[in-house]
Structures are given as C-alpha cells and as structure tokens.
C-alpha cells in the first residue's frame, strides 16, 4: 500500500510542473520597449494652434506640363495678352468648339526650338478661360490632365453636354429657310449649326438634302437652273460647289410674297365698312 501511494505522489509531482509551464507559455507578455513608445509620442511636437491651421498642401495643378529641355524658354507677355483677349467663361450660349478652334489657330503660329507645341498649349490654355470655366479647371483632380487631347476631351464634355447635342441635331434636321431670309443668309445659318455641333454625325449627302428641302420653291428652282436641270443629278461634291457659288451672290433677297385679294371674294372688313363695299361693287360693275 505504501508503495502505491508513494508512486502516486511521484507521478503527481512530476506532472504538475508541466501543466504550470503550459499555462505560463500561453500568458507570455512581450517585453516592454521604451524606444518604441518614445517614437510614437515624439512623432509630432507641434502645438495645438499649429495643428488647427489650414493645410498648405494638395494644391497641385490639374494640368501636367512635360519637362521642357530648351534653354532660355520664356512666354512673352504679348502672347499672354493675345490669349486673354478672347476668354471662354462657360456661359450657355458660348461654343466650346469655337473656342478650341480659335485657341488652336493662335497657338499654331508659335514656334520654339525643342519645345513641343502641345506643351505650349497646355501652358497657355488656363489663361484663355475665366469665370465658371476656370472654376471647373481648378476643381479637377491634381495631375489628372496629362496631354492636350485629355484637356480638350474634358473641356468639351464639361461645356457641351449631351442635351445640347440633341437640341442642335434637331435644329439641323428641322431647318427651314425663313420668310425674309435670302439664300446666302440661309446657307450661312445652316453652316453655323453644323459648325456648332461638329459631332452631329450627318453625312454630306444628308446635309445637302436637308438644306435643299428647306429652301423656298424659288430658290430650289434657281439651284436646279444652276445645275443645268436638276440638282439631284449632280454628285454631292458638285452640288456643294453649286450652292457655294450661288451663296456668293448676296444682292438677291427673297421678297415677302404678297397675296392678291380677289374682288369676287368678300373682304373681312366689308361688314364694318359699308361704303367700301359699295365702292367695290361699283368698280366691279364698271369692269363688267
């Protein structure tokens, strides 16, 4: 009996330390490092007044201008004045396509050695806009415009929404010559609509057919005479040349058509003016 009890004691004493070691290993704590805490607490020593100040970073321009390798490169003040002489404000009636065409015409004459023309355009374009257009450019994310094509695409999409495209396409499709409008005036107005919406998608044949059907019968007859019988027998290129030649004659203006009043038909003013009605009957009797 003693032997068994002693053996039990030995087993218990040998197994107990193992259990304690397991528990201690699970509750092991990482050693405390004074250096790490000092880094966290010493990272920012600014005062509260300095921390509450408005940030001075994050004001990068949206347009990224490529590095210019040319030496002594400088934009002249006269060029800046020329660009700012006709600025785009972003009004509803302004045409962004016309502004891009004008800007390309101005910058195409500028030549600098070892300086790409696209870089000059990217530098000068912010000076050509003002008002809502400048606000739009300032709100673009920093470094989001890398090329001149990117700038034109974002500019056109911002100030030429799809609704404006739809309205201009409808105006082109439903174009009609006005009552007191000459042939050359109608042709100029039709071309203005086409230029205002260069992405209208109408073919040259569709444009010529729309314009021809919008004319008065008198101007249609004059085009047919100029074409030698019928304008439709000509190719689109020849028909366009005939229309252009006719539009150069600007001394012919369509006069309003005056409707002749028949003496047989009663006038709307007859019941109110008996004397005039009697005089008309007398004149009619004399003619008979």
C-alpha positions as CSV (number, residue, x, y, z in Angstrom):
1,X,0.0,0.0,0.0
2,X,2.8,2.4,0.8
3,X,4.5,1.6,-2.4
4,X,1.4,2.5,-4.4
5,X,0.8,5.7,-2.5
6,X,4.4,6.8,-2.9
7,X,4.3,6.1,-6.6
8,X,1.2,8.2,-6.9
9,X,2.9,11.0,-5.2
10,X,5.8,10.8,-7.5
11,X,3.6,10.9,-10.6
12,X,1.7,13.9,-9.4
13,X,4.8,15.8,-8.6
14,X,6.3,15.0,-12.0
15,X,3.2,16.1,-13.9
16,X,2.3,19.2,-12.1
17,X,5.2,21.4,-13.3
18,X,4.4,20.6,-16.9
19,X,0.9,22.0,-16.5
20,X,2.2,25.1,-14.9
21,X,4.7,25.6,-17.8
22,X,1.9,25.4,-20.4
23,X,-0.2,28.0,-18.7
24,X,2.7,30.3,-18.4
25,X,3.6,30.0,-22.1
26,X,0.1,31.0,-23.1
27,X,0.2,34.1,-20.9
28,X,3.5,35.2,-22.1
29,X,3.9,39.0,-22.4
30,X,6.1,40.8,-24.9
31,X,9.0,42.7,-23.4
32,X,8.4,46.4,-22.9
33,X,10.4,48.6,-25.1
34,X,11.0,52.2,-24.2
35,X,12.3,53.1,-27.6
36,X,9.1,52.2,-29.4
37,X,6.9,54.3,-27.1
38,X,9.3,57.2,-27.4
39,X,8.9,57.1,-31.2
40,X,5.1,57.3,-31.0
41,X,5.0,60.1,-28.5
42,X,7.8,62.1,-30.1
43,X,6.5,61.9,-33.7
44,X,4.7,65.2,-33.7
45,X,5.7,68.1,-31.4
46,X,3.5,70.8,-33.0
47,X,1.3,72.9,-30.8
48,X,-2.5,72.8,-31.0
49,X,-2.5,76.1,-32.7
50,X,-0.3,74.7,-35.4
51,X,-2.3,71.5,-35.8
52,X,-5.5,73.5,-36.2
53,X,-4.1,75.6,-39.1
54,X,-5.4,75.0,-42.6
55,X,-3.2,72.7,-44.7
56,X,-1.0,74.2,-47.2
57,X,-0.6,71.1,-49.4
58,X,-2.7,69.4,-52.0
59,X,-2.9,72.4,-54.4
60,X,-1.3,70.8,-57.4
61,X,-2.5,71.8,-60.8
62,X,-4.6,69.5,-62.8
63,X,-2.6,70.0,-66.0
64,X,0.8,68.3,-66.0
65,X,3.2,70.1,-68.3
66,X,6.0,67.9,-69.7
67,X,9.6,68.9,-68.9
68,X,11.0,71.4,-71.3
69,X,14.6,70.8,-72.3
70,X,15.1,74.0,-74.2
71,X,17.3,76.7,-72.7
72,X,16.1,80.2,-72.0
73,X,12.5,79.4,-72.8
74,X,10.0,82.1,-71.8
75,X,6.5,83.0,-72.9
76,X,6.2,86.6,-74.0
77,X,3.7,89.0,-72.4
78,X,2.3,89.9,-75.8
79,X,1.4,86.3,-76.3
80,X,-0.4,86.1,-73.0
81,X,-2.3,89.3,-73.8
82,X,-3.3,87.7,-77.1
83,X,-4.6,84.6,-75.4
84,X,-6.5,86.5,-72.8
85,X,-8.1,88.9,-75.3
86,X,-10.9,86.3,-76.1
87,X,-11.6,84.2,-73.0
88,X,-14.2,81.5,-72.5
89,X,-16.4,82.0,-69.5
90,X,-18.6,78.9,-69.7
91,X,-21.9,80.6,-70.5
92,X,-24.7,78.6,-72.0
93,X,-24.6,80.4,-75.3
94,X,-20.8,80.1,-75.7
95,X,-19.5,77.5,-78.1
96,X,-16.6,75.4,-76.6
97,X,-15.8,74.0,-80.1
98,X,-15.3,77.6,-81.4
99,X,-13.0,78.4,-78.5
100,X,-10.8,75.4,-79.2
101,X,-10.6,76.2,-82.9
102,X,-9.6,79.8,-82.1
103,X,-7.1,78.6,-79.5
104,X,-5.5,76.2,-81.9
105,X,-5.3,78.9,-84.6
106,X,-3.4,81.2,-82.1
107,X,-1.0,78.6,-80.8
108,X,-0.3,77.0,-84.1
109,X,1.7,80.1,-85.0
110,X,4.0,79.8,-82.0
111,X,7.3,78.0,-82.7
112,X,10.0,77.4,-80.1
113,X,13.1,75.2,-80.7
114,X,13.0,71.9,-78.8
115,X,9.6,72.8,-77.3
116,X,6.5,70.7,-78.5
117,X,3.5,72.7,-79.5
118,X,1.3,70.6,-77.2
119,X,3.3,71.8,-74.2
120,X,2.8,75.4,-75.2
121,X,-0.9,74.7,-75.5
122,X,-1.1,73.1,-72.0
123,X,0.7,76.1,-70.5
124,X,-1.4,78.8,-72.3
125,X,-4.9,77.3,-72.0
126,X,-5.6,78.2,-68.4
127,X,-5.1,81.9,-69.4
128,X,-7.8,81.6,-72.1
129,X,-10.6,80.7,-69.6
130,X,-12.3,82.6,-66.9
131,X,-15.4,82.5,-64.6
132,X,-17.1,79.2,-64.5
133,X,-14.6,77.6,-66.8
134,X,-11.7,78.5,-64.5
135,X,-13.6,77.1,-61.5
136,X,-14.1,73.9,-63.4
137,X,-10.4,73.5,-64.1
138,X,-9.4,74.3,-60.5
139,X,-11.8,71.5,-59.3
140,X,-10.2,68.9,-61.5
141,X,-8.0,66.4,-59.5
142,X,-4.3,67.3,-59.3
143,X,-2.2,65.8,-62.2
144,X,-5.3,64.4,-63.9
145,X,-4.7,66.0,-67.3
146,X,-1.5,64.7,-69.0
147,X,-2.0,65.5,-72.7
148,X,-3.6,68.2,-74.8
149,X,-6.1,65.6,-76.0
150,X,-7.2,64.9,-72.4
151,X,-7.7,68.6,-71.8
152,X,-9.8,69.1,-74.9
153,X,-11.9,66.0,-74.2
154,X,-12.7,67.1,-70.6
155,X,-13.3,70.7,-71.7
156,X,-15.8,69.7,-74.4
157,X,-17.6,67.2,-72.3
158,X,-18.0,69.7,-69.5
159,X,-19.4,72.6,-71.5
160,X,-21.1,70.7,-74.3
161,X,-23.5,68.2,-72.6
162,X,-25.4,65.5,-74.5
163,X,-28.6,67.6,-74.2
164,X,-27.0,70.4,-76.2
165,X,-26.0,67.9,-78.9
166,X,-29.6,66.6,-79.1
167,X,-31.0,70.1,-79.5
168,X,-28.6,71.1,-82.2
169,X,-29.2,67.9,-84.1
170,X,-32.9,68.6,-84.0
171,X,-32.3,72.2,-85.3
172,X,-30.3,70.8,-88.2
173,X,-32.9,68.2,-89.1
174,X,-35.8,70.6,-88.9
175,X,-34.0,73.5,-90.6
176,X,-36.2,75.8,-92.7
177,X,-35.5,78.9,-94.7
178,X,-37.1,81.9,-93.0
179,X,-39.7,84.1,-94.7
180,X,-37.5,87.2,-95.1
181,X,-34.2,85.3,-95.4
182,X,-32.1,85.3,-98.6
183,X,-30.4,82.2,-100.0
184,X,-27.0,83.2,-98.8
185,X,-28.3,84.0,-95.3
186,X,-30.0,80.7,-95.0
187,X,-26.8,78.8,-96.2
188,X,-24.7,80.7,-93.7
189,X,-27.1,80.0,-90.8
190,X,-27.2,76.3,-91.8
191,X,-23.4,76.1,-91.8
192,X,-23.3,77.8,-88.4
193,X,-25.4,75.0,-87.0
194,X,-23.1,72.4,-88.5
195,X,-20.0,74.1,-87.0
196,X,-21.7,74.4,-83.6
197,X,-22.1,70.7,-83.4
198,X,-19.2,69.1,-85.3
199,X,-20.1,65.6,-84.0
200,X,-23.6,65.7,-85.4
201,X,-23.0,62.5,-87.4
202,X,-24.8,63.6,-90.5
203,X,-23.2,62.7,-93.8
204,X,-22.6,65.2,-96.6
205,X,-25.5,63.8,-98.6
206,X,-27.9,64.2,-95.7
207,X,-26.7,67.7,-95.1
208,X,-27.3,68.8,-98.7
209,X,-30.6,67.0,-98.9
210,X,-31.8,68.7,-95.7
211,X,-30.8,72.1,-96.9
212,X,-32.3,71.7,-100.4
213,X,-35.7,70.6,-99.0
214,X,-35.6,73.6,-96.5
215,X,-35.5,76.2,-99.3
216,X,-38.4,78.0,-100.8
217,X,-39.6,76.8,-104.2
218,X,-38.0,79.9,-105.9
219,X,-34.5,79.1,-104.5
220,X,-34.9,75.4,-105.3
221,X,-35.7,76.3,-108.9
222,X,-32.7,78.6,-109.1
223,X,-30.4,75.8,-107.9
224,X,-31.9,73.5,-110.4
225,X,-31.2,76.0,-113.2
226,X,-27.7,76.5,-112.0
227,X,-27.2,72.7,-112.0
228,X,-28.4,72.5,-115.6
229,X,-31.8,71.0,-114.9
230,X,-31.9,69.2,-111.6
231,X,-29.5,69.4,-108.6
232,X,-30.1,65.8,-107.7
233,X,-28.4,64.7,-110.9
234,X,-25.1,66.1,-109.5
235,X,-22.6,64.4,-107.2
236,X,-22.6,65.7,-103.6
237,X,-19.3,67.5,-104.3
238,X,-20.6,69.2,-107.4
239,X,-23.9,70.1,-105.6
240,X,-21.9,71.7,-102.8
241,X,-19.9,73.7,-105.2
242,X,-23.1,75.0,-106.9
243,X,-24.6,76.0,-103.5
244,X,-21.4,77.8,-102.5
245,X,-21.3,79.7,-105.8
246,X,-24.9,80.8,-105.5
247,X,-24.4,81.9,-101.9
248,X,-21.7,84.3,-103.1
249,X,-24.3,86.4,-104.9
250,X,-25.6,88.4,-102.0
251,X,-27.6,91.0,-103.8
252,X,-30.6,88.8,-104.3
253,X,-33.1,88.8,-101.4
254,X,-36.3,86.9,-101.3
255,X,-39.2,89.4,-101.0
256,X,-42.3,88.5,-99.0
257,X,-45.0,87.1,-101.2
258,X,-48.0,89.4,-101.3
259,X,-51.3,87.6,-101.8
260,X,-53.6,89.2,-104.3
261,X,-57.1,89.8,-103.0
262,X,-59.8,88.8,-105.4
263,X,-62.6,91.2,-106.0
264,X,-65.1,88.3,-106.1
265,X,-64.3,87.2,-102.6
266,X,-65.9,89.2,-99.8
267,X,-63.4,91.1,-97.7
268,X,-63.2,90.6,-93.9
269,X,-63.6,94.3,-93.5
270,X,-66.7,94.6,-95.6
271,X,-69.3,94.2,-92.8
272,X,-67.6,97.0,-90.9
273,X,-67.2,99.5,-93.8
274,X,-70.4,99.6,-95.9
275,X,-69.0,102.5,-98.0
276,X,-66.0,100.5,-99.1
277,X,-68.3,97.5,-100.0
278,X,-70.5,99.8,-102.1
279,X,-67.5,101.3,-103.9
280,X,-66.1,97.8,-104.6
281,X,-69.5,96.8,-106.1
282,X,-69.5,99.9,-108.3
283,X,-66.0,99.2,-109.6
284,X,-66.9,95.6,-110.3
285,X,-70.0,96.8,-112.3
286,X,-67.9,99.1,-114.3
287,X,-65.4,96.4,-115.2
288,X,-68.2,94.1,-116.2
